[in-house]
Amino acid sequence: MTKEYTEEEVRKHFIEYVNNRINYWERESGTPDARGKLEGLACSILAGIDGESIALPKFILAPNPHIEDKDHCKQQGENYYPENHVSGIKCDISGILHEALYSSRSTGE
């Protein structure tokens, strides 16, 4: 029987994808300089988010500023990001991705 992935499972798949891309670009011998490898890694991660990888679907990526950011920016005479706090999104894996990445590297997942 099939089921919808949970938020935790989706987050895990995404982190596994990032870890796989890190491993790939670390070993990539055709790109010997650090900048080329960093650009390759960044492009790979963005391609995953864009749905251009067979391993992942396209992800929704939208700003979600702190509730006080808009007022603060207006007081400073600065532009501000649009608010996206209320939506019908069922599976938001963001917020702890950086922690999940480092946690997965230390546990080997």
C-alpha positions in Angstrom: 0.0 0.0 0.0 1.3 3.4 -0.9 1.2 6.5 1.3 2.1 10.2 1.2 5.6 11.0 2.6 5.6 12.6 6.0 7.2 16.0 6.6 10.1 14.2 8.4 10.6 11.8 5.4 10.6 14.6 2.9 13.1 16.5 5.0 15.3 13.4 5.2 15.1 12.8 1.4 16.1 16.5 0.8 19.1 16.3 3.2 20.2 13.0 1.7 20.2 14.7 -1.7 22.3 17.5 -0.4 24.7 15.1 1.3 25.0 13.1 -2.0 25.7 16.4 -3.9 28.4 17.3 -1.3 30.0 13.9 -1.8 29.9 14.1 -5.6 31.5 17.6 -5.7 34.1 16.7 -3.2 35.3 13.9 -5.5 34.7 15.6 -8.8 38.1 15.6 -10.5 37.1 17.5 -13.6 36.7 20.6 -11.5 39.9 21.0 -9.5 39.5 24.5 -8.1 37.4 25.3 -5.0 35.3 27.9 -6.7 34.2 25.6 -9.5 33.3 22.9 -6.9 31.4 25.4 -4.8 29.5 26.7 -7.9 28.8 23.1 -8.9 27.4 22.3 -5.4 25.3 25.4 -5.3 23.9 24.7 -8.8 23.1 21.1 -7.9 21.2 22.1 -4.8 19.3 24.8 -6.7 18.5 22.3 -9.5 17.1 19.9 -6.8 14.9 22.7 -5.4 13.8 23.6 -9.0 12.7 20.0 -9.7 15.5 19.4 -12.2 16.7 16.3 -10.4 15.3 12.8 -10.8 15.7 12.4 -7.0 13.4 15.2 -5.9 10.2 17.0 -6.9 10.1 20.7 -7.4 9.9 22.6 -4.1 8.1 25.8 -3.2 10.5 28.4 -2.0 9.0 31.7 -0.6 10.1 34.3 1.8 8.7 34.0 5.3 10.0 37.1 7.2 9.7 37.6 10.9 6.4 39.4 11.8 8.3 42.5 12.8 10.5 42.8 9.7 8.0 44.8 7.6 7.5 47.5 10.3 11.3 47.6 11.0 12.2 48.0 7.3 9.5 50.7 6.8 10.9 52.6 9.8 14.4 52.4 8.3 13.1 53.5 4.9 14.0 50.1 3.4 12.1 47.8 1.2 10.7 44.6 2.8 10.0 41.0 1.7 6.4 39.9 1.1 4.8 37.9 3.9 3.8 34.3 3.2 2.8 33.2 6.7 -0.6 31.9 5.8 -0.9 29.3 3.1 -2.2 25.9 2.2 1.2 24.2 2.2 1.0 20.7 3.7 4.7 19.9 4.1 7.1 22.7 4.9 10.5 21.2 5.5 12.3 24.5 6.0 13.4 26.1 9.3 15.8 23.4 10.4 17.5 22.3 7.2 20.9 23.6 8.2 20.7 21.7 11.5 19.4 18.6 9.8 22.3 18.7 7.3 25.0 18.9 10.1 23.1 16.3 12.2 23.0 13.9 9.3 26.7 14.3 8.6 27.6 13.4 12.2 25.2 10.4 12.3 26.1 9.1 8.8 22.5 9.2 7.5 
